[in-house]
């Protein structure tokens, strides 16, 4: 299935899914994440990027196709089951508990293994130093960028083997967008495979090993991040408008 004969950490094959009966947002979409890879999914608004993340993570019913984790069929398994199997997920919206402190949010990330809290908190605070100084602060009083860092840190508390990120830079200032992309690279560098759907196509393709361009719920293009960044058709059809964020 992969170029290196490795079983992908995560593979979605020919996915069909949507929010309304009979209306499919995903129409035969396929992606895979190999061990240690950083994979980005980009495309115009309405292409199905966030729908893909939700379908893979069991938050949206898959009507056709399969989702495999380490080769095992996990299609339509509940999200908590996937977390137990080593998948972390950071939704785009409502990704922290605003009434809880930073520390309480991190503890919520490890409710399955509370005994590992001290060790995991030390590890994520090394990656996100701002959180160490804000342990007692309510998450709701943090900036959007800081909340995004906390959401990523909470997902990492369980030591996932693959991390799914749904539009991690959406709504953030350019400075915080840069910080998010840097942290994603560091997380990946520490050995966690990353699957990221992202509206800032140019920045996403700059850091990912491989990218997929979705259009109308299907794969339009796939290749290395570098190849897609310099593909004339991709630039003309997608990056021209998508990359004006920067």
C-alpha positions as CSV (number, residue, x, y, z in Angstrom):
1,X,0.0,0.0,0.0
2,X,2.9,2.4,0.6
3,X,6.0,3.1,-1.4
4,X,8.2,1.6,1.4
5,X,6.2,-1.6,2.0
6,X,5.0,-0.2,5.3
7,X,1.5,-0.5,6.4
8,X,0.1,3.0,6.7
9,X,-0.6,4.3,10.2
10,X,-3.9,5.6,8.8
11,X,-5.6,5.0,5.5
12,X,-8.9,6.2,4.2
13,X,-10.0,4.5,1.0
14,X,-12.8,5.7,-1.3
15,X,-14.7,7.5,1.5
16,X,-18.3,8.6,0.9
17,X,-19.8,10.7,3.6
18,X,-22.0,13.8,4.2
19,X,-24.2,15.6,6.8
20,X,-27.6,15.2,5.1
21,X,-29.3,12.1,3.8
22,X,-28.5,11.5,0.1
23,X,-26.1,14.5,0.0
24,X,-22.5,13.4,-0.2
25,X,-19.7,15.9,0.6
26,X,-17.0,13.2,0.3
27,X,-17.3,11.3,-3.0
28,X,-14.7,8.6,-3.1
29,X,-11.8,10.4,-1.3
30,X,-8.6,8.4,-0.4
31,X,-5.7,9.5,1.7
32,X,-3.0,7.7,3.7
33,X,-0.5,8.6,6.4
34,X,2.7,6.4,6.7
35,X,4.7,6.0,9.9
36,X,6.4,9.3,10.8
37,X,4.9,11.3,8.0
38,X,3.4,14.8,8.0
39,X,0.5,14.7,5.5
40,X,-1.5,17.8,4.6
41,X,-4.9,18.1,2.9
42,X,-5.7,21.4,1.2
43,X,-8.4,22.6,-1.2
44,X,-11.0,25.3,-1.7
45,X,-13.7,26.1,0.9
46,X,-16.4,23.4,0.6
47,X,-14.0,20.8,-0.8
48,X,-14.6,18.4,2.1
49,X,-11.4,18.9,4.1
50,X,-13.0,19.1,7.6
51,X,-15.6,16.5,6.6
52,X,-12.8,14.1,5.8
53,X,-11.2,14.7,9.3
54,X,-14.5,14.1,11.0
55,X,-15.3,10.9,9.0
56,X,-11.8,9.5,9.7
57,X,-12.2,10.1,13.4
58,X,-15.7,8.6,13.7
59,X,-17.6,11.8,14.2
60,X,-19.4,11.5,10.9
61,X,-20.9,8.3,9.6
62,X,-19.1,6.9,6.6
63,X,-21.5,5.7,4.0
64,X,-19.0,4.0,1.7
65,X,-15.3,3.1,1.7
66,X,-13.1,2.2,4.7
67,X,-10.9,3.7,7.3
68,X,-8.0,1.6,8.5
69,X,-5.6,2.1,11.4
70,X,-2.4,0.1,11.2
71,X,-4.2,-2.1,8.6
72,X,-7.2,-2.8,10.8
73,X,-10.7,-1.7,9.7
74,X,-11.9,1.0,12.1
75,X,-14.6,2.5,9.9
76,X,-17.4,4.1,12.0
77,X,-15.8,3.1,15.2
78,X,-16.6,5.7,17.9
79,X,-14.0,8.5,18.5
80,X,-13.1,7.3,22.1
81,X,-12.2,3.9,20.7
82,X,-9.8,5.5,18.2
83,X,-8.2,7.6,21.0
84,X,-7.6,4.3,22.9
85,X,-6.0,2.9,19.8
86,X,-3.5,5.8,19.5
87,X,-5.3,8.6,17.5
88,X,-5.3,12.2,18.7
89,X,-7.7,14.7,17.3
90,X,-7.9,18.5,17.5
91,X,-11.2,19.9,16.2
92,X,-11.3,23.4,14.6
93,X,-13.9,24.8,17.0
94,X,-14.7,24.3,20.7
95,X,-11.4,22.5,21.1
96,X,-10.8,23.4,24.8
97,X,-13.0,23.5,27.9
98,X,-13.1,27.3,28.5
99,X,-14.4,27.1,32.1
100,X,-11.5,24.8,33.1
101,X,-7.9,25.8,33.8
102,X,-5.0,24.8,31.5
103,X,-4.0,22.0,34.0
104,X,-7.6,20.7,34.1
105,X,-7.8,20.7,30.3
106,X,-4.6,18.7,30.2
107,X,-5.9,16.3,32.8
108,X,-9.1,15.8,30.7
109,X,-6.8,14.7,27.9
110,X,-5.5,11.9,30.0
111,X,-8.7,10.8,31.7
112,X,-8.0,7.2,30.6
113,X,-4.6,7.1,32.3
114,X,-4.5,9.7,35.2
115,X,-1.4,8.1,36.7
116,X,0.7,9.2,33.7
117,X,-0.2,12.9,34.1
118,X,3.0,14.3,35.6
119,X,5.2,12.6,33.0
120,X,3.0,13.7,30.0
121,X,2.4,17.2,31.3
122,X,6.2,17.7,31.5
123,X,6.6,16.5,27.9
124,X,3.9,18.7,26.5
125,X,5.0,21.8,28.5
126,X,8.4,21.4,27.0
127,X,6.8,21.6,23.5
128,X,4.5,24.5,24.6
129,X,6.3,26.5,27.2
130,X,3.5,29.1,27.4
131,X,1.3,26.5,29.1
132,X,3.7,25.8,32.0
133,X,3.4,29.5,33.0
134,X,-0.4,29.4,32.7
135,X,-1.4,26.2,34.5
136,X,-3.9,27.9,36.7
137,X,-5.4,30.2,34.0
138,X,-8.9,29.5,32.7
139,X,-8.7,28.4,29.1
140,X,-11.5,30.8,28.1
141,X,-9.4,33.8,29.0
142,X,-6.5,32.8,26.6
143,X,-6.0,34.2,23.1
144,X,-7.1,32.1,20.1
145,X,-3.5,31.1,19.4
146,X,-2.9,30.0,23.0
147,X,-6.1,28.0,23.0
148,X,-5.0,26.2,19.8
149,X,-1.7,25.3,21.5
150,X,-3.6,24.0,24.6
151,X,-5.9,21.9,22.3
152,X,-2.9,20.4,20.6
153,X,-1.1,19.7,23.9
154,X,-4.2,18.1,25.3
155,X,-4.5,15.7,22.3
156,X,-0.8,14.8,22.8
157,X,-1.3,13.8,26.4
158,X,-2.3,10.3,25.4
159,X,0.9,9.8,23.4
160,X,-0.9,9.3,20.1
161,X,0.8,7.6,17.2
162,X,-1.1,9.8,14.7
163,X,-2.5,13.3,15.3
164,X,-5.4,14.6,13.3
165,X,-5.6,18.4,13.1
166,X,-8.7,20.1,11.6
167,X,-7.7,23.6,10.3
168,X,-5.2,24.4,13.1
169,X,-4.4,27.9,11.8
170,X,-8.0,29.0,11.1
171,X,-8.8,32.4,12.6
172,X,-5.3,33.0,14.1
173,X,-3.0,36.0,13.6
174,X,-0.1,35.5,11.2
175,X,2.3,35.3,14.2
176,X,0.3,32.5,15.8
177,X,-0.2,30.8,12.5
178,X,3.6,30.6,12.2
179,X,3.9,29.2,15.7
180,X,1.2,26.6,15.1
181,X,3.0,25.3,11.9
182,X,6.4,25.3,13.8
183,X,4.8,23.2,16.6
184,X,3.3,20.8,14.1
185,X,6.7,20.3,12.6
186,X,8.2,19.7,16.1
187,X,5.4,17.2,17.0
188,X,6.1,15.3,13.8
189,X,9.9,15.5,14.4
190,X,9.3,13.8,17.8
191,X,8.0,10.8,15.9
192,X,4.2,11.4,15.8
193,X,2.6,11.0,12.4
194,X,0.4,14.0,11.6
195,X,-2.6,14.3,9.3
196,X,-3.6,18.0,8.9
197,X,-6.4,19.5,6.9
198,X,-5.6,23.2,6.5
199,X,-7.0,26.3,4.8
200,X,-3.6,28.0,4.5
201,X,-2.5,25.8,1.6
202,X,0.9,27.4,0.9
203,X,2.2,27.1,4.5
204,X,0.8,23.6,4.8
205,X,2.5,22.4,1.7
206,X,5.8,24.0,2.7
207,X,6.0,21.8,5.8
208,X,4.3,18.5,4.8
209,X,6.0,15.5,3.4
210,X,3.1,14.7,1.1
211,X,-0.1,16.6,0.3
212,X,-3.5,16.0,-1.1
213,X,-5.6,18.6,-2.9
214,X,-9.3,17.9,-2.5
215,X,-11.9,19.4,-4.8
216,X,-15.6,18.7,-4.5
217,X,-15.0,15.7,-2.2
218,X,-12.5,13.9,-4.4
219,X,-8.7,13.8,-4.8
220,X,-7.8,16.4,-7.4
221,X,-4.0,16.1,-7.0
222,X,-1.5,14.4,-4.8
223,X,2.3,14.5,-4.4
224,X,5.0,15.7,-2.2
225,X,4.4,19.1,-0.6
226,X,7.3,20.6,-2.7
227,X,5.9,19.2,-5.9
228,X,2.4,20.5,-5.3
229,X,3.8,23.9,-4.3
230,X,5.5,24.2,-7.7
231,X,2.8,22.4,-9.8
232,X,1.6,25.0,-12.4
233,X,-2.0,23.6,-12.4
234,X,-2.2,23.5,-8.6
235,X,-0.9,27.1,-8.4
236,X,-3.4,28.2,-11.1
237,X,-6.4,26.4,-9.7
238,X,-5.9,26.5,-6.0
239,X,-2.9,28.3,-4.6
240,X,-3.6,31.6,-6.4
241,X,-6.6,32.3,-4.2
242,X,-5.8,30.0,-1.2
243,X,-2.4,31.5,-0.5
244,X,-3.5,35.1,-0.3
245,X,-3.7,34.6,3.5
246,X,0.0,35.5,3.6
